[in-house]
Amino acid sequence: MGIIADKAKLSISSPVMRKYRALIHHQQDKPVQPDISVKHLNKVYADGFRALNDINLDIERGEIFALLGPNGAGKTTLISIICGIVNLSDGEVNAAGYDIVKDYRKARESIGLVPQELNTDAFETVWDAVSFSRGLFGKAPAPDHIEKVLKDLSLWDKRNNRIMSLSGGMKRRVMIAKALSHEPRILFLDEPTAGVDVELRRDMWEMVRKLRENGVTIILTTHYIEEAEEMADRIGVIRQGEIILVEDKSRLMSKLGKKELRLHLQNPLEKIPGTLTLEPVDLSDDGYELIYTFDSQQEQAGVARLLRTLGDLGIEYRDLQTRESSLEEIFVGLVHE
């Protein structure tokens, strides 16, 4: 009876309940913190070379973020600083809510890194190498987790093989397994499919998607633009140590992408006639194709006007094709501006 009476005192209007409700409301209203937060980050080496200049970047929990840039742009330097491998000159970086300088152990424990180089003990077995990596972070042995990682990466049948006996693609998978051994919530993939064949690359894409479904935040650097186009939620472009663009992938391709309409003519033209010269139209060398280039956002009005002009001029066509610019074309345009 005493317990029931005590519970009755905690009515909906009691001070304790009001305080509890206020706490829950505060937690619900609290903004979600990004998994990676970079503020005014700079890196200047002893010889005066400025590798990174005032980098500001937030990467949200559970997204796939592709960082693109030419060689020497600063991609690996940025990743190395976040992962605690290279010291920053000034600025602030947080990983999984932890400052990488003040709380470096917690921050590093939250991160898995797959570097460009295949750097592992060639004489170890796959199982031992991955298990050892887990132990480096002070994690208790977890054979079930190691087994799952190896199976997800199609390495289970190779678990007792020495790493030196594996192909380049399999060694790359071992590097990913090592990065996942301690169950990080953030995974950096620095050129993960370099030297990997097409089939293995697509297997890795599928693995990355599964990791994202399990709540892992993935930051990808790559020279294979189709990887970013295939997988990324957002794209960041870095050039000469500066972030020049961060954008949702589909919005980026819509804003900066071009579309091309090719009209295959019934009869060849010697030159572009009359009012058609006012349109962004090119004529193929053989005179049998008109190529019309336009912004994807202005598609309907521009194409309709073009077709009306062709009709007015009595130009007949037998077929038409459209093509949208790829992310690679957009990227090349950005870095060479």
NUBA-320492 format. One line per field, with one value per residue (C-alpha): residue in one letter; x, y, z. Coordinates in steps of 0.25 Angstrom, whole numbers. Layout:
type: [A	...]
X: [X	...]
Y: [Y	...]
Z: [Z	...]
//
This chain:
type: [M	G	I	I	A	D	K	A	K	L	S	I	S	S	P	V	M	R	K	Y	R	A	L	I	H	H	Q	Q	D	K	P	V	Q	P	D	I	S	V	K	H	L	N	K	V	Y	A	D	G	F	R	A	L	N	D	I	N	L	D	I	E	R	G	E	I	F	A	L	L	G	P	N	G	A	G	K	T	T	L	I	S	I	I	C	G	I	V	N	L	S	D	G	E	V	N	A	A	G	Y	D	I	V	K	D	Y	R	K	A	R	E	S	I	G	L	V	P	Q	E	L	N	T	D	A	F	E	T	V	W	D	A	V	S	F	S	R	G	L	F	G	K	A	P	A	P	D	H	I	E	K	V	L	K	D	L	S	L	W	D	K	R	N	N	R	I	M	S	L	S	G	G	M	K	R	R	V	M	I	A	K	A	L	S	H	E	P	R	I	L	F	L	D	E	P	T	A	G	V	D	V	E	L	R	R	D	M	W	E	M	V	R	K	L	R	E	N	G	V	T	I	I	L	T	T	H	Y	I	E	E	A	E	E	M	A	D	R	I	G	V	I	R	Q	G	E	I	I	L	V	E	D	K	S	R	L	M	S	K	L	G	K	K	E	L	R	L	H	L	Q	N	P	L	E	K	I	P	G	T	L	T	L	E	P	V	D	L	S	D	D	G	Y	E	L	I	Y	T	F	D	S	Q	Q	E	Q	A	G	V	A	R	L	L	R	T	L	G	D	L	G	I	E	Y	R	D	L	Q	T	R	E	S	S	L	E	E	I	F	V	G	L	V	H	E]
X: [0	11	17	4	2	16	13	0	8	15	3	4	5	15	28	36	28	28	44	44	35	44	56	50	45	59	65	55	58	73	79	86	101	108	118	129	130	142	143	153	164	177	190	203	216	229	234	222	214	199	192	179	173	161	153	139	131	120	117	104	101	99	102	112	120	129	141	147	159	171	184	191	177	178	168	178	183	169	166	179	176	162	168	179	190	195	194	186	192	179	164	155	151	141	138	126	124	139	149	161	171	165	158	167	165	150	150	160	152	140	147	151	161	164	177	182	194	193	200	199	208	209	212	199	187	174	167	179	181	167	166	179	174	162	171	179	166	165	153	150	151	138	140	125	127	140	133	122	132	140	127	121	134	135	148	142	148	162	162	173	182	194	192	204	196	184	182	182	167	166	177	169	157	166	169	154	152	163	156	143	149	146	132	134	122	131	138	148	151	163	163	157	156	170	175	162	155	141	134	141	138	123	124	130	119	109	116	117	102	100	109	101	88	94	97	111	115	125	134	140	151	152	158	147	136	126	127	123	112	107	108	109	98	106	119	130	140	154	164	177	174	161	147	140	127	118	105	95	98	85	84	98	96	83	89	102	99	96	87	90	79	84	74	77	73	66	74	88	90	102	101	92	80	73	67	73	87	81	80	92	92	104	104	112	123	115	103	93	92	88	94	86	92	83	82	74	66	61	58	44	44	57	54	39	45	55	45	36	48	51	37	36	49	44	55	51	58	56	61	65	74	77	89	91	105	112	118	131	129	124	136	146	139	140	154	159	151]
Y: [0	9	8	10	23	28	26	33	45	46	52	58	72	68	76	63	60	74	73	60	65	77	68	59	71	77	65	64	78	77	77	65	66	63	51	60	75	83	97	107	96	100	91	98	90	94	98	108	100	102	88	92	106	109	96	96	84	76	61	56	43	31	38	34	46	46	56	58	66	65	59	68	76	72	60	51	62	65	50	48	60	55	41	47	43	57	69	81	95	102	100	90	76	67	52	45	57	56	67	60	67	68	54	47	33	34	41	31	19	24	24	13	16	9	16	16	7	-8	-8	-20	-32	-41	-53	-52	-60	-52	-56	-52	-38	-34	-39	-32	-19	-20	-22	-9	-1	-8	-16	-30	-41	-43	-55	-54	-40	-43	-55	-46	-36	-46	-53	-39	-37	-51	-53	-65	-76	-69	-67	-76	-72	-63	-49	-51	-62	-53	-45	-30	-29	-38	-31	-18	-25	-29	-15	-12	-23	-18	-4	-10	-19	-10	-6	9	18	26	19	26	20	26	21	8	2	6	-6	-14	-21	-16	-28	-26	-11	-14	-24	-13	-3	-13	-14	1	2	-9	-2	11	4	-1	14	15	29	27	37	33	39	33	36	27	38	27	22	36	36	22	23	37	45	58	62	71	76	81	89	94	92	99	93	99	92	83	79	68	59	60	75	77	70	77	91	89	78	80	72	69	67	60	61	52	59	53	62	68	82	90	101	105	113	125	127	114	121	128	115	108	98	91	84	71	70	61	71	60	63	76	76	85	87	93	94	82	92	99	87	88	103	101	88	92	105	98	88	99	106	94	92	107	105	92	83	69	59	44	42	49	45	52	51	57	61	52	55	54	65	74	71	74	87	91	87	94	107]
Z: [0	3	-11	-17	-9	-12	-27	-26	-21	-34	-41	-54	-48	-37	-38	-40	-52	-58	-57	-64	-75	-77	-77	-88	-96	-95	-101	-112	-116	-115	-130	-135	-134	-147	-146	-152	-149	-155	-151	-157	-159	-164	-167	-169	-170	-165	-178	-180	-189	-186	-188	-183	-182	-173	-175	-170	-171	-164	-168	-163	-155	-165	-178	-189	-192	-204	-203	-217	-222	-231	-226	-215	-212	-198	-197	-189	-180	-176	-173	-166	-157	-153	-150	-141	-150	-154	-144	-148	-148	-143	-143	-136	-140	-134	-137	-131	-121	-116	-118	-126	-117	-103	-104	-115	-109	-110	-123	-129	-124	-132	-145	-154	-165	-178	-184	-198	-195	-193	-180	-172	-167	-179	-170	-161	-164	-168	-154	-146	-153	-151	-137	-133	-139	-130	-118	-121	-117	-104	-108	-102	-112	-120	-129	-134	-138	-146	-152	-157	-163	-170	-176	-180	-188	-194	-186	-177	-186	-185	-170	-168	-180	-178	-184	-193	-201	-204	-217	-217	-216	-204	-197	-199	-192	-181	-179	-178	-168	-159	-160	-155	-145	-133	-138	-141	-144	-154	-166	-175	-188	-195	-209	-205	-218	-224	-232	-230	-242	-246	-239	-226	-227	-228	-216	-208	-212	-207	-194	-192	-194	-183	-174	-176	-173	-160	-156	-160	-165	-177	-183	-196	-205	-219	-232	-238	-240	-243	-229	-223	-234	-230	-215	-209	-202	-202	-210	-205	-215	-209	-218	-213	-199	-199	-199	-211	-211	-202	-208	-208	-220	-228	-225	-230	-243	-245	-242	-250	-260	-274	-283	-298	-308	-321	-333	-345	-357	-369	-379	-376	-373	-379	-367	-356	-363	-359	-345	-341	-340	-327	-320	-313	-325	-332	-345	-346	-357	-366	-365	-360	-345	-338	-323	-314	-300	-289	-274	-268	-260	-273	-280	-284	-289	-297	-304	-308	-314	-321	-327	-331	-338	-346	-350	-355	-363	-369	-363	-361	-352	-351	-337	-324	-312	-299	-290	-276	-272	-262	-249	-255	-265	-254	-245	-256	-259	-244	-242	-254	-252]
//
